[in-house]
Amino acid sequence: VWGAAGAEGEVKQLEAELAVERRLVQSLEAASALAMPSAAPEAEAREQKSTADLDALVRVRALEQSVGAIVGQLRAAEDGRRAATLQLAGLQRERKVQAGKITEQTVQLAQAKGEGERLRALAE
């Protein structure tokens, strides 16, 4: 029985010492925080700046991608414009060729008509 009471007393003694040590650790932490109050705000400020820098970098990368997409669209539009210009030039050349053929056929028709009238006149 005495052994159990002795062990119980020893447990209480150890718990008391542990409580004293906990208070000592808390006091040291509080003293450390008071001794270096500027370290925490500086670290937080650095962390906020780092986060802001990363956010800015992400925004810049997104803008670069957006600009790249726009440049790609502009290049495609320019290629389309060039193709349309070449097609238009081809159509204009074809129109001139057709106009030349029509003029030539008109001349031939006028000549044939004139020849027909001359032959009619001779026949009469």
Secondary structure by P-SEA (a helix, b strand, c coil): caaaaaaaaaaaaaaaaaaaaaaaaaaaaaaaaaaccaaaaaaaaaaaaaaaaaaaaaaaaaaaaaaaaaaaaaaaaaaaaaaaaaaaaaaaaaaaaaaaaaaaaaaaaaaaaaaaaaaaaaac
